[in-house]
Amino acid sequence: MIEQDTVKLLRECDAGVKMGVSSIDDVLDYVKSDSLKQQLIHCKDEHIKLNRELQSLLDRYHDDGKDPNPIAKGMSYIKTNAKLAMEKSDATVSDLITDGCNMGVKSLSRYLNQYKAADESSKNIAKRLIDSEANLAEQLRSYL
């Protein structure tokens, strides 16, 4: 049970990290503020670092991880492009990323509760990812 919950939690974290990096990449070209751009790049770098740790743990369990749900990714892409087509502003970028962070915190928290038997290292990564998303959402409030 421990190994099964561990792998499932790591997979969800992997999908979340990939979705976060992809979402940041989708909006970076629209950012005008240097400080906002730096915050987004810093968060993206944190996600990439966490992904390396995730991959190492997934390799230990001989698992390839998980890509984000294609429907969720497609819907996110459409929403991002539609909103930015109407208004290319830092407020719009902040709104989009904040929504993504909130969804990430919510879903990862659900998985953390669902896979209670996961080992401590995978729980730790999930908690760090949740903290990273929550911190970014809080930092972006000044741009809304």
N, CA, C and O atoms as a GROMACS GRO file, in nm:
protein
  576
    1MET      N    1   0.082  -0.120   0.000
    1MET     CA    2   0.000   0.000   0.000
    1MET      C    3   0.086   0.126   0.000
    1MET      O    4   0.055   0.223  -0.069
    2ILE      N    5   0.195   0.124   0.078
    2ILE     CA    6   0.282   0.242   0.085
    2ILE      C    7   0.340   0.272  -0.053
    2ILE      O    8   0.335   0.386  -0.099
    3GLU      N    9   0.393   0.170  -0.118
    3GLU     CA   10   0.454   0.193  -0.249
    3GLU      C   11   0.350   0.240  -0.350
    3GLU      O   12   0.377   0.330  -0.430
    4GLN      N   13   0.233   0.180  -0.348
    4GLN     CA   14   0.127   0.216  -0.442
    4GLN      C   15   0.084   0.362  -0.422
    4GLN      O   16   0.073   0.437  -0.519
    5ASP      N   17   0.060   0.403  -0.299
    5ASP     CA   18   0.021   0.541  -0.270
    5ASP      C   19   0.134   0.638  -0.305
    5ASP      O   20   0.110   0.748  -0.354
    6THR      N   21   0.257   0.597  -0.278
    6THR     CA   22   0.373   0.682  -0.309
    6THR      C   23   0.381   0.710  -0.458
    6THR      O   24   0.397   0.825  -0.499
    7VAL      N   25   0.370   0.607  -0.538
    7VAL     CA   26   0.378   0.623  -0.684
    7VAL      C   27   0.262   0.708  -0.735
    7VAL      O   28   0.282   0.795  -0.820
    8LYS      N   29   0.144   0.685  -0.684
    8LYS     CA   30   0.028   0.764  -0.728
    8LYS      C   31   0.044   0.911  -0.693
    8LYS      O   32   0.012   0.998  -0.774
    9LEU      N   33   0.093   0.940  -0.572
    9LEU     CA   34   0.114   1.079  -0.532
    9LEU      C   35   0.223   1.143  -0.616
    9LEU      O   36   0.209   1.257  -0.660
   10LEU      N   37   0.331   1.071  -0.640
   10LEU     CA   38   0.439   1.124  -0.724
   10LEU      C   39   0.390   1.152  -0.866
   10LEU      O   40   0.430   1.252  -0.926
   11ARG      N   41   0.306   1.067  -0.919
   11ARG     CA   42   0.252   1.088  -1.054
   11ARG      C   43   0.170   1.217  -1.060
   11ARG      O   44   0.182   1.295  -1.154
   12GLU      N   45   0.087   1.238  -0.959
   12GLU     CA   46   0.004   1.358  -0.957
   12GLU      C   47   0.089   1.484  -0.942
   12GLU      O   48   0.061   1.587  -1.004
   13CYS      N   49   0.193   1.474  -0.861
   13CYS     CA   50   0.286   1.587  -0.847
   13CYS      C   51   0.356   1.614  -0.980
   13CYS      O   52   0.374   1.729  -1.019
   14ASP      N   53   0.395   1.508  -1.049
   14ASP     CA   54   0.461   1.520  -1.178
   14ASP      C   55   0.370   1.593  -1.278
   14ASP      O   56   0.414   1.684  -1.347
   15ALA      N   57   0.245   1.552  -1.284
   15ALA     CA   58   0.149   1.617  -1.374
   15ALA      C   59   0.130   1.764  -1.334
   15ALA      O   60   0.121   1.851  -1.420
   16GLY      N   61   0.123   1.790  -1.204
   16GLY     CA   62   0.106   1.927  -1.156
   16GLY      C   63   0.223   2.016  -1.190
   16GLY      O   64   0.205   2.131  -1.232
   17VAL      N   65   0.343   1.965  -1.173
   17VAL     CA   66   0.463   2.042  -1.206
   17VAL      C   67   0.466   2.074  -1.355
   17VAL      O   68   0.493   2.187  -1.394
   18LYS      N   69   0.439   1.974  -1.436
   18LYS     CA   70   0.440   1.995  -1.581
   18LYS      C   71   0.335   2.097  -1.623
   18LYS      O   72   0.360   2.180  -1.711
   19MET      N   73   0.218   2.091  -1.561
   19MET     CA   74   0.111   2.186  -1.593
   19MET      C   75   0.152   2.327  -1.552
   19MET      O   76   0.127   2.423  -1.625
   20GLY      N   77   0.215   2.340  -1.435
   20GLY     CA   78   0.259   2.471  -1.388
   20GLY      C   79   0.364   2.533  -1.480
   20GLY      O   80   0.354   2.650  -1.515
   21VAL      N   81   0.462   2.455  -1.518
   21VAL     CA   82   0.568   2.505  -1.607
   21VAL      C   83   0.508   2.545  -1.742
   21VAL      O   84   0.542   2.649  -1.796
   22SER      N   85   0.420   2.463  -1.794
   22SER     CA   86   0.356   2.492  -1.922
   22SER      C   87   0.273   2.620  -1.915
   22SER      O   88   0.276   2.702  -2.007
   23SER      N   89   0.200   2.638  -1.806
   23SER     CA   90   0.117   2.758  -1.790
   23SER      C   91   0.202   2.884  -1.782
   23SER      O   92   0.167   2.987  -1.840
   24ILE      N   93   0.312   2.877  -1.709
   24ILE     CA   94   0.401   2.992  -1.700
   24ILE      C   95   0.460   3.023  -1.837
   24ILE      O   96   0.468   3.139  -1.878
   25ASP      N   97   0.503   2.920  -1.907
   25ASP     CA   98   0.557   2.940  -2.043
   25ASP      C   99   0.455   3.006  -2.135
   25ASP      O  100   0.491   3.089  -2.219
   26ASP      N  101   0.328   2.970  -2.119
   26ASP     CA  102   0.222   3.025  -2.205
   26ASP      C  103   0.204   3.176  -2.188
   26ASP      O  104   0.161   3.244  -2.280
   27VAL      N  105   0.238   3.228  -2.069
   27VAL     CA  106   0.209   3.370  -2.043
   27VAL      C  107   0.333   3.460  -2.039
   27VAL      O  108   0.319   3.582  -2.045
   28LEU      N  109   0.451   3.404  -2.030
   28LEU     CA  110   0.571   3.485  -2.010
   28LEU      C  111   0.590   3.594  -2.115
   28LEU      O  112   0.634   3.705  -2.083
   29ASP      N  113   0.558   3.565  -2.239
   29ASP     CA  114   0.577   3.665  -2.346
   29ASP      C  115   0.484   3.785  -2.332
   29ASP      O  116   0.506   3.888  -2.396
   30TYR      N  117   0.379   3.773  -2.252
   30TYR     CA  118   0.282   3.880  -2.236
   30TYR      C  119   0.312   3.970  -2.115
   30TYR      O  120   0.247   4.073  -2.098
   31VAL      N  121   0.408   3.932  -2.033
   31VAL     CA  122   0.438   4.006  -1.910
   31VAL      C  123   0.516   4.132  -1.942
   31VAL      O  124   0.616   4.129  -2.015
   32LYS      N  125   0.471   4.242  -1.886
   32LYS     CA  126   0.538   4.370  -1.908
   32LYS      C  127   0.631   4.406  -1.791
   32LYS      O  128   0.739   4.460  -1.812
   33SER      N  129   0.589   4.376  -1.671
   33SER     CA  130   0.664   4.411  -1.550
   33SER      C  131   0.783   4.316  -1.531
   33SER      O  132   0.769   4.194  -1.535
   34ASP      N  133   0.901   4.376  -1.511
   34ASP     CA  134   1.020   4.293  -1.487
   34ASP      C  135   1.008   4.214  -1.358
   34ASP      O  136   1.051   4.098  -1.352
   35SER      N  137   0.950   4.274  -1.254
   35SER     CA  138   0.938   4.204  -1.126
   35SER      C  139   0.840   4.086  -1.138
   35SER      O  140   0.866   3.980  -1.082
   36LEU      N  141   0.731   4.104  -1.210
   36LEU     CA  142   0.638   3.993  -1.230
   36LEU      C  143   0.705   3.882  -1.309
   36LEU      O  144   0.691   3.764  -1.276
   37LYS      N  145   0.776   3.919  -1.413
   37LYS     CA  146   0.846   3.820  -1.495
   37LYS      C  147   0.945   3.741  -1.409
   37LYS      O  148   0.955   3.619  -1.422
   38GLN      N  149   1.019   3.810  -1.323
   38GLN     CA  150   1.116   3.743  -1.236
   38GLN      C  151   1.047   3.648  -1.138
   38GLN      O  152   1.099   3.539  -1.112
   39GLN      N  153   0.932   3.688  -1.084
   39GLN     CA  154   0.858   3.600  -0.993
   39GLN      C  155   0.813   3.473  -1.064
   39GLN      O  156   0.822   3.363  -1.010
   40LEU      N  157   0.763   3.490  -1.186
   40LEU     CA  158   0.718   3.374  -1.262
   40LEU      C  159   0.834   3.282  -1.299
   40LEU      O  160   0.822   3.160  -1.290
   41ILE      N  161   0.945   3.341  -1.340
   41ILE     CA  162   1.063   3.261  -1.375
   41ILE      C  163   1.116   3.187  -1.252
   41ILE      O  164   1.156   3.071  -1.261
   42HIS      N  165   1.117   3.255  -1.138
   42HIS     CA  166   1.162   3.191  -1.014
   42HIS      C  167   1.074   3.071  -0.980
   42HIS      O  168   1.124   2.965  -0.944
   43CYS      N  169   0.943   3.088  -0.991
   43CYS     CA  170   0.852   2.978  -0.962
   43CYS      C  171   0.871   2.864  -1.062
   43CYS      O  172   0.870   2.747  -1.024
   44LYS      N  173   0.890   2.899  -1.187
   44LYS     CA  174   0.914   2.797  -1.290
   44LYS      C  175   1.042   2.719  -1.258
   44LYS      O  176   1.045   2.596  -1.270
   45ASP      N  177   1.146   2.790  -1.217
   45ASP     CA  178   1.272   2.724  -1.180
   45ASP      C  179   1.253   2.630  -1.060
   45ASP      O  180   1.310   2.521  -1.056
   46GLU      N  181   1.174   2.674  -0.962
   46GLU     CA  182   1.143   2.589  -0.846
   46GLU      C  183   1.072   2.462  -0.891
   46GLU      O  184   1.102   2.352  -0.845
   47HIS      N  185   0.976   2.478  -0.984
   47HIS     CA  186   0.902   2.363  -1.035
   47HIS      C  187   0.996   2.267  -1.109
   47HIS      O  188   0.984   2.145  -1.095
   48ILE      N  189   1.086   2.321  -1.185
   48ILE     CA  190   1.180   2.236  -1.259
   48ILE      C  191   1.271   2.159  -1.161
   48ILE      O  192   1.299   2.041  -1.181
   49LYS      N  193   1.315   2.228  -1.057
   49LYS     CA  194   1.397   2.162  -0.955
   49LYS      C  195   1.318   2.050  -0.886
   49LYS      O  196   1.369   1.940  -0.865
   50LEU      N  197   1.193   2.079  -0.851
   50LEU     CA  198   1.109   1.976  -0.789
   50LEU      C  199   1.086   1.859  -0.886
   50LEU      O  200   1.080   1.744  -0.845
   51ASN      N  201   1.075   1.891  -1.014
   51ASN     CA  202   1.053   1.785  -1.112
   51ASN      C  203   1.174   1.692  -1.120
   51ASN      O  204   1.158   1.571  -1.138
   52ARG      N  205   1.293   1.746  -1.105
   52ARG     CA  206   1.412   1.659  -1.104
   52ARG      C  207   1.407   1.563  -0.986
   52ARG      O  208   1.439   1.445  -1.000
   53GLU      N  209   1.367   1.614  -0.870
   53GLU     CA  210   1.354   1.527  -0.753
   53GLU      C  211   1.245   1.422  -0.776
   53GLU      O  212   1.261   1.305  -0.742
   54LEU      N  213   1.134   1.466  -0.833
   54LEU     CA  214   1.025   1.373  -0.863
   54LEU      C  215   1.071   1.262  -0.956
   54LEU      O  216   1.043   1.144  -0.933
   55GLN      N  217   1.143   1.300  -1.062
   55GLN     CA  218   1.189   1.201  -1.158
   55GLN      C  219   1.283   1.100  -1.093
   55GLN      O  220   1.280   0.981  -1.125
   56SER      N  221   1.365   1.148  -1.003
   56SER     CA  222   1.457   1.058  -0.933
   56SER      C  223   1.379   0.956  -0.849
   56SER      O  224   1.411   0.837  -0.849
   57LEU      N  225   1.277   1.003  -0.780
   57LEU     CA  226   1.195   0.911  -0.700
   57LEU      C  227   1.114   0.817  -0.789
   57LEU      O  228   1.102   0.698  -0.760
   58LEU      N  229   1.058   0.871  -0.897
   58LEU     CA  230   0.982   0.786  -0.989
   58LEU      C  231   1.072   0.679  -1.051
   58LEU      O  232   1.030   0.564  -1.069
   59ASP      N  233   1.196   0.716  -1.083
   59ASP     CA  234   1.291   0.618  -1.137
   59ASP      C  235   1.315   0.504  -1.038
   59ASP      O  236   1.328   0.388  -1.076
   60ARG      N  237   1.320   0.540  -0.912
   60ARG     CA  238   1.341   0.439  -0.808
   60ARG      C  239   1.229   0.335  -0.809
   60ARG      O  240   1.252   0.218  -0.778
   61TYR      N  241   1.108   0.378  -0.844
   61TYR     CA  242   0.993   0.288  -0.851
   61TYR      C  243   0.967   0.238  -0.994
   61TYR      O  244   0.865   0.175  -1.020
   62HIS      N  245   1.060   0.268  -1.084
   62HIS     CA  246   1.049   0.225  -1.225
   62HIS      C  247   0.918   0.273  -1.287
   62HIS      O  248   0.847   0.197  -1.353
   63ASP      N  249   0.888   0.401  -1.265
   63ASP     CA  250   0.765   0.460  -1.316
   63ASP      C  251   0.799   0.582  -1.402
   63ASP      O  252   0.893   0.655  -1.370
   64ASP      N  253   0.724   0.602  -1.509
   64ASP     CA  254   0.751   0.711  -1.602
   64ASP      C  255   0.683   0.842  -1.563
   64ASP      O  256   0.704   0.944  -1.630
   65GLY      N  257   0.602   0.842  -1.458
   65GLY     CA  258   0.534   0.964  -1.418
   65GLY      C  259   0.405   0.981  -1.494
   65GLY      O  260   0.350   0.886  -1.547
   66LYS      N  261   0.358   1.105  -1.498
   66LYS     CA  262   0.228   1.132  -1.558
   66LYS      C  263   0.229   1.270  -1.622
   66LYS      O  264   0.279   1.366  -1.565
   67ASP      N  265   0.172   1.277  -1.742
   67ASP     CA  266   0.154   1.406  -1.807
   67ASP      C  267   0.021   1.465  -1.761
   67ASP      O  268  -0.068   1.392  -1.716
   68PRO      N  269   0.008   1.598  -1.771
   68PRO     CA  270  -0.120   1.659  -1.735
   68PRO      C  271  -0.232   1.606  -1.824
   68PRO      O  272  -0.209   1.565  -1.938
   69ASN      N  273  -0.352   1.608  -1.770
   69ASN     CA  274  -0.470   1.567  -1.847
   69ASN      C  275  -0.479   1.652  -1.973
   69ASN      O  276  -0.480   1.775  -1.963
   70PRO      N  277  -0.485   1.590  -2.092
   70PRO     CA  278  -0.486   1.668  -2.216
   70PRO      C  279  -0.606   1.763  -2.226
   70PRO      O  280  -0.595   1.871  -2.283
   71ILE      N  281  -0.720   1.722  -2.173
   71ILE     CA  282  -0.838   1.809  -2.177
   71ILE      C  283  -0.816   1.931  -2.089
   71ILE      O  284  -0.845   2.043  -2.130
   72ALA      N  285  -0.764   1.909  -1.967
   72ALA     CA  286  -0.738   2.022  -1.877
   72ALA      C  287  -0.633   2.114  -1.937
   72ALA      O  288  -0.645   2.237  -1.928
   73LYS      N  289  -0.532   2.057  -1.997
   73LYS     CA  290  -0.427   2.138  -2.058
   73LYS      C  291  -0.481   2.218  -2.176
   73LYS      O  292  -0.448   2.336  -2.192
   74GLY      N  293  -0.563   2.155  -2.257
   74GLY     CA  294  -0.624   2.223  -2.370
   74GLY      C  295  -0.717   2.336  -2.327
   74GLY      O  296  -0.716   2.444  -2.386
   75MET      N  297  -0.797   2.310  -2.224
   75MET     CA  298  -0.889   2.412  -2.174
   75MET      C  299  -0.810   2.529  -2.117
   75MET      O  300  -0.848   2.645  -2.136
   76SER      N  301  -0.702   2.500  -2.048
   76SER     CA  302  -0.617   2.606  -1.992
   76SER      C  303  -0.558   2.691  -2.104
   76SER      O  304  -0.554   2.814  -2.094
   77TYR      N  305  -0.512   2.626  -2.209
   77TYR     CA  306  -0.452   2.695  -2.322
   77TYR      C  307  -0.556   2.787  -2.390
   77TYR      O  308  -0.526   2.902  -2.423
   78ILE      N  309  -0.676   2.735  -2.409
   78ILE     CA  310  -0.782   2.814  -2.472
   78ILE      C  311  -0.819   2.933  -2.384
   78ILE      O  312  -0.831   3.045  -2.433
   79LYS      N  313  -0.836   2.910  -2.255
   79LYS     CA  314  -0.871   3.019  -2.163
   79LYS      C  315  -0.762   3.125  -2.162
   79LYS      O  316  -0.791   3.245  -2.167
   80THR      N  317  -0.638   3.082  -2.157
   80THR     CA  318  -0.525   3.176  -2.155
   80THR      C  319  -0.525   3.262  -2.281
   80THR      O  320  -0.514   3.384  -2.273
   81ASN      N  321  -0.536   3.199  -2.396
   81ASN     CA  322  -0.532   3.274  -2.522
   81ASN      C  323  -0.654   3.365  -2.539
   81ASN      O  324  -0.641   3.475  -2.592
   82ALA      N  325  -0.770   3.320  -2.495
   82ALA     CA  326  -0.890   3.402  -2.507
   82ALA      C  327  -0.880   3.526  -2.419
   82ALA      O  328  -0.908   3.637  -2.464
   83LYS      N  329  -0.839   3.508  -2.295
   83LYS     CA  330  -0.828   3.622  -2.204
   83LYS      C  331  -0.719   3.720  -2.249
   83LYS      O  332  -0.738   3.841  -2.243
   84LEU      N  333  -0.607   3.666  -2.293
   84LEU     CA  334  -0.498   3.754  -2.335
   84LEU      C  335  -0.527   3.821  -2.469
   84LEU      O  336  -0.472   3.927  -2.498
   85ALA      N  337  -0.613   3.761  -2.550
   85ALA     CA  338  -0.654   3.826  -2.676
   85ALA      C  339  -0.738   3.949  -2.647
   85ALA      O  340  -0.733   4.048  -2.719
   86MET      N  341  -0.817   3.942  -2.539
   86MET     CA  342  -0.903   4.055  -2.503
   86MET      C  343  -0.825   4.164  -2.431
   86MET      O  344  -0.849   4.283  -2.452
   87GLU      N  345  -0.731   4.123  -2.346
   87GLU     CA  346  -0.652   4.222  -2.272
   87GLU      C  347  -0.514   4.167  -2.238
   87GLU      O  348  -0.501   4.076  -2.156
   88LYS      N  349  -0.414   4.222  -2.302
   88LYS     CA  350  -0.275   4.181  -2.277
   88LYS      C  351  -0.220   4.269  -2.166
   88LYS      O  352  -0.164   4.376  -2.192
   89SER      N  353  -0.236   4.224  -2.042
   89SER     CA  354  -0.188   4.304  -1.929
   89SER      C  355  -0.132   4.212  -1.821
   89SER      O  356  -0.158   4.092  -1.818
   90ASP      N  357  -0.054   4.272  -1.732
   90ASP     CA  358  -0.001   4.197  -1.619
   90ASP      C  359  -0.113   4.150  -1.527
   90ASP      O  360  -0.103   4.044  -1.465
   91ALA      N  361  -0.220   4.227  -1.519
   91ALA     CA  362  -0.334   4.188  -1.437
   91ALA      C  363  -0.399   4.060  -1.492
   91ALA      O  364  -0.438   3.971  -1.416
   92THR      N  365  -0.410   4.052  -1.624
   92THR     CA  366  -0.467   3.933  -1.686
   92THR      C  367  -0.377   3.812  -1.664
   92THR      O  368  -0.425   3.704  -1.630
   93VAL      N  369  -0.248   3.831  -1.682
   93VAL     CA  370  -0.152   3.722  -1.657
   93VAL      C  371  -0.162   3.677  -1.512
   93VAL      O  372  -0.167   3.557  -1.484
   94SER      N  373  -0.164   3.772  -1.420
   94SER     CA  374  -0.172   3.739  -1.277
   94SER      C  375  -0.300   3.665  -1.244
   94SER      O  376  -0.300   3.570  -1.165
   95ASP      N  377  -0.410   3.707  -1.305
   95ASP     CA  378  -0.539   3.641  -1.284
   95ASP      C  379  -0.534   3.496  -1.331
   95ASP      O  380  -0.578   3.405  -1.261
   96LEU      N  381  -0.480   3.475  -1.450
   96LEU     CA  382  -0.472   3.340  -1.505
   96LEU      C  383  -0.382   3.250  -1.420
   96LEU      O  384  -0.419   3.136  -1.389
   97ILE      N  385  -0.266   3.300  -1.383
   97ILE     CA  386  -0.173   3.218  -1.305
   97ILE      C  387  -0.227   3.193  -1.164
   97ILE      O  388  -0.210   3.084  -1.109
   98THR      N  389  -0.292   3.293  -1.106
   98THR     CA  390  -0.352   3.275  -0.973
   98THR      C  391  -0.458   3.165  -0.977
   98THR      O  392  -0.463   3.080  -0.888
   99ASP      N  393  -0.542   3.166  -1.081
   99ASP     CA  394  -0.642   3.060  -1.096
   99ASP      C  395  -0.574   2.923  -1.105
   99ASP      O  396  -0.619   2.827  -1.043
  100GLY      N  397  -0.467   2.915  -1.183
  100GLY     CA  398  -0.394   2.789  -1.197
  100GLY      C  399  -0.331   2.744  -1.066
  100GLY      O  400  -0.335   2.626  -1.032
  101CYS      N  401  -0.273   2.839  -0.993
  101CYS     CA  402  -0.213   2.806  -0.863
  101CYS      C  403  -0.319   2.753  -0.767
  101CYS      O  404  -0.297   2.654  -0.698
  102ASN      N  405  -0.433   2.820  -0.764
  102ASN     CA  406  -0.541   2.778  -0.673
  102ASN      C  407  -0.591   2.638  -0.708
  102ASN      O  408  -0.618   2.557  -0.620
  103MET      N  409  -0.603   2.610  -0.837
  103MET     CA  410  -0.644   2.476  -0.878
  103MET      C  411  -0.538   2.373  -0.841
  103MET      O  412  -0.569   2.262  -0.799
  104GLY      N  413  -0.410   2.411  -0.858
  104GLY     CA  414  -0.302   2.321  -0.821
  104GLY      C  415  -0.300   2.291  -0.672
  104GLY      O  416  -0.284   2.175  -0.632
  105VAL      N  417  -0.315   2.394  -0.590
  105VAL     CA  418  -0.318   2.375  -0.444
  105VAL      C  419  -0.434   2.283  -0.406
  105VAL      O  420  -0.418   2.192  -0.325
  106LYS      N  421  -0.548   2.309  -0.465
  106LYS     CA  422  -0.668   2.230  -0.433
  106LYS      C  423  -0.649   2.083  -0.472
  106LYS      O  424  -0.673   1.994  -0.391
  107SER      N  425  -0.607   2.059  -0.595
  107SER     CA  426  -0.596   1.920  -0.640
  107SER      C  427  -0.482   1.846  -0.568
  107SER      O  428  -0.499   1.730  -0.530
  108LEU      N  429  -0.368   1.912  -0.550
  108LEU     CA  430  -0.257   1.845  -0.481
  108LEU      C  431  -0.290   1.818  -0.335
  108LEU      O  432  -0.248   1.716  -0.280
  109SER      N  433  -0.362   1.908  -0.272
  109SER     CA  434  -0.405   1.885  -0.133
  109SER      C  435  -0.498   1.764  -0.126
  109SER      O  436  -0.490   1.683  -0.034
  110ARG      N  437  -0.587   1.754  -0.225
  110ARG     CA  438  -0.678   1.639  -0.230
  110ARG      C  439  -0.598   1.510  -0.244
  110ARG      O  440  -0.625   1.411  -0.176
  111TYR      N  441  -0.499   1.510  -0.334
  111TYR     CA  442  -0.418   1.388  -0.353
  111TYR      C  443  -0.334   1.357  -0.230
  111TYR      O  444  -0.315   1.240  -0.196
  112LEU      N  445  -0.285   1.459  -0.164
  112LEU     CA  446  -0.207   1.437  -0.041
  112LEU      C  447  -0.294   1.368   0.064
  112LEU      O  448  -0.248   1.280   0.136
  113ASN      N  449  -0.421   1.410   0.072
  113ASN     CA  450  -0.513   1.347   0.167
  113ASN      C  451  -0.556   1.209   0.121
  113ASN      O  452  -0.576   1.119   0.203
  114GLN      N  453  -0.570   1.191  -0.009
  114GLN     CA  454  -0.615   1.064  -0.064
  114GLN      C  455  -0.510   0.954  -0.049
  114GLN      O  456  -0.543   0.839  -0.021
  115TYR      N  457  -0.383   0.990  -0.068
  115TYR     CA  458  -0.276   0.892  -0.064
  115TYR      C  459  -0.198   0.903   0.067
  115TYR      O  460  -0.078   0.930   0.069
  116LYS      N  461  -0.269   0.881   0.176
  116LYS     CA  462  -0.212   0.897   0.310
  116LYS      C  463  -0.097   0.802   0.339
  116LYS      O  464  -0.010   0.832   0.420
  117ALA      N  465  -0.096   0.686   0.272
  117ALA     CA  466   0.009   0.586   0.299
  117ALA      C  467   0.138   0.614   0.222
  117ALA      O  468   0.235   0.539   0.234
  118ALA      N  469   0.141   0.722   0.144
  118ALA     CA  470   0.263   0.754   0.067
  118ALA      C  471   0.378   0.780   0.163
  118ALA      O  472   0.358   0.822   0.276
  119ASP      N  473   0.500   0.754   0.117
  119ASP     CA  474   0.616   0.774   0.203
  119ASP      C  475   0.640   0.924   0.226
  119ASP      O  476   0.587   1.010   0.155
  120GLU      N  477   0.720   0.952   0.326
  120GLU     CA  478   0.740   1.092   0.370
  120GLU      C  479   0.810   1.177   0.263
  120GLU      O  480   0.782   1.297   0.253
  121SER      N  481   0.900   1.118   0.184
  121SER     CA  482   0.970   1.199   0.084
  121SER      C  483   0.874   1.246  -0.025
  121SER      O  484   0.885   1.359  -0.073
  122SER      N  485   0.779   1.161  -0.064
  122SER     CA  486   0.682   1.203  -0.166
  122SER      C  487   0.583   1.303  -0.107
  122SER      O  488   0.543   1.397  -0.176
  123LYS      N  489   0.544   1.286   0.017
  123LYS     CA  490   0.456   1.384   0.083
  123LYS      C  491   0.526   1.518   0.095
  123LYS      O  492   0.464   1.623   0.078
  124ASN      N  493   0.654   1.514   0.124
  124ASN     CA  494   0.732   1.636   0.138
  124ASN      C  495   0.736   1.713   0.006
  124ASN      O  496   0.720   1.835   0.004
  125ILE      N  497   0.757   1.643  -0.104
  125ILE     CA  498   0.758   1.709  -0.234
  125ILE      C  499   0.621   1.769  -0.264
  125ILE      O  500   0.611   1.881  -0.313
  126ALA      N  501   0.515   1.693  -0.235
  126ALA     CA  502   0.380   1.745  -0.259
  126ALA      C  503   0.356   1.872  -0.177
  126ALA      O  504   0.300   1.969  -0.228
  127LYS      N  505   0.398   1.872  -0.052
  127LYS     CA  506   0.380   1.989   0.034
  127LYS      C  507   0.463   2.108  -0.017
  127LYS      O  508   0.417   2.222  -0.014
  128ARG      N  509   0.582   2.081  -0.063
  128ARG     CA  510   0.666   2.190  -0.118
  128ARG      C  511   0.605   2.248  -0.244
  128ARG      O  512   0.610   2.369  -0.267
  129LEU      N  513   0.548   2.163  -0.326
  129LEU     CA  514   0.481   2.209  -0.448
  129LEU      C  515   0.358   2.292  -0.413
  129LEU      O  516   0.333   2.397  -0.474
  130ILE      N  517   0.280   2.246  -0.316
  130ILE     CA  518   0.163   2.322  -0.270
  130ILE      C  519   0.206   2.458  -0.217
  130ILE      O  520   0.145   2.559  -0.249
  131ASP      N  521   0.312   2.460  -0.136
  131ASP     CA  522   0.362   2.587  -0.081
  131ASP      C  523   0.409   2.681  -0.192
  131ASP      O  524   0.383   2.801  -0.186
  132SER      N  525   0.477   2.628  -0.292
  132SER     CA  526   0.525   2.709  -0.402
  132SER      C  527   0.408   2.773  -0.477
  132SER      O  528   0.413   2.891  -0.510
  133GLU      N  529   0.304   2.695  -0.504
  133GLU     CA  530   0.186   2.746  -0.574
  133GLU      C  531   0.114   2.851  -0.490
  133GLU      O  532   0.073   2.955  -0.541
  134ALA      N  533   0.097   2.822  -0.361
  134ALA     CA  534   0.027   2.916  -0.272
  134ALA      C  535   0.105   3.047  -0.259
  134ALA      O  536   0.046   3.155  -0.259
  135ASN      N  537   0.236   3.037  -0.248
  135ASN     CA  538   0.319   3.158  -0.237
  135ASN      C  539   0.312   3.242  -0.363
  135ASN      O  540   0.304   3.364  -0.354
  136LEU      N  541   0.316   3.179  -0.479
  136LEU     CA  542   0.307   3.255  -0.603
  136LEU      C  543   0.173   3.326  -0.613
  136LEU      O  544   0.167   3.444  -0.649
  137ALA      N  545   0.065   3.255  -0.581
  137ALA     CA  546  -0.068   3.317  -0.587
  137ALA      C  547  -0.074   3.439  -0.495
  137ALA      O  548  -0.132   3.542  -0.531
  138GLU      N  549  -0.014   3.429  -0.378
  138GLU     CA  550  -0.014   3.542  -0.285
  138GLU      C  551   0.070   3.658  -0.341
  138GLU      O  552   0.028   3.774  -0.331
  139GLN      N  553   0.184   3.629  -0.398
  139GLN     CA  554   0.270   3.733  -0.454
  139GLN      C  555   0.203   3.806  -0.571
  139GLN      O  556   0.227   3.925  -0.593
  140LEU      N  557   0.121   3.735  -0.645
  140LEU     CA  558   0.058   3.793  -0.765
  140LEU      C  559  -0.058   3.886  -0.732
  140LEU      O  560  -0.105   3.958  -0.820
  141ARG      N  561  -0.105   3.884  -0.610
  141ARG     CA  562  -0.220   3.968  -0.573
  141ARG      C  563  -0.196   4.116  -0.601
  141ARG      O  564  -0.289   4.188  -0.636
  142SER      N  565  -0.073   4.160  -0.588
  142SER     CA  566  -0.045   4.302  -0.610
  142SER      C  567  -0.056   4.341  -0.757
  142SER      O  568  -0.058   4.460  -0.789
  143TYR      N  569  -0.062   4.244  -0.847
  143TYR     CA  570  -0.073   4.273  -0.990
  143TYR      C  571  -0.217   4.261  -1.042
  143TYR      O  572  -0.246   4.296  -1.156
  144LEU      N  573  -0.307   4.212  -0.958
  144LEU     CA  574  -0.446   4.193  -1.002
  144LEU      C  575  -0.520   4.324  -1.020
  144LEU      O  576  -0.637   4.325  -1.056
   0.00000   0.00000   0.00000
